[in-house]
Amino acid sequence: MTTDSPLFNSAHAALIFAFHYSGQQSPRSPMTQLLGGHGIGSGKGLHGLDGAAQAGLILAEFDRLSEQQRHVLLIRFGDVRHSCPCCGQMAPSEEWMEALDAVSWSMGLEGYPRKIRHGMIEKAVCRRKWDAKQISDEHGISERTLRHQIRDIKTRIAKIESQALNDLYSRFSESGICG
């Protein structure tokens, strides 16, 4: 496939593709071609081995970021649920959970229980619903303090994420992935 235009409009779109790329996508089989089925992908030829290769190139650039930047971007874009090998329930990957834990520690939340630390980060990064009133009542923490902490975390993470996306965008622009 020759590319006259970039594959993605932004580093954001490239990361979403790479993290959500499913290895189950495959090129068109002879039977699919006969039946007139279409290949699975983004409409730019990114299915099967082409998609896997492109996702690999994107993730290779992602791996060149600082550890904190990788963790923040992984939490933002890598929140893909997979079937747990133990119980079969849908759950985040272990890598995603490790990134969530690392970011929760790096944001100065040492004094909070793990559930609250993780909840704050998920609220700040993933925009998950989180009942600060209920959490404050359960754990005896001021609701105002929790809301203030989340606002502070959002600001700090936004700076890290912005720098990481800018770095990736410049790298992706050089290689023709983004335009």
Beta strands, then each sheet from edge to edge (+ up, - down):
strand 1: 81-83
strand 2: 90-92
sheet 1: 1+ 2-
end
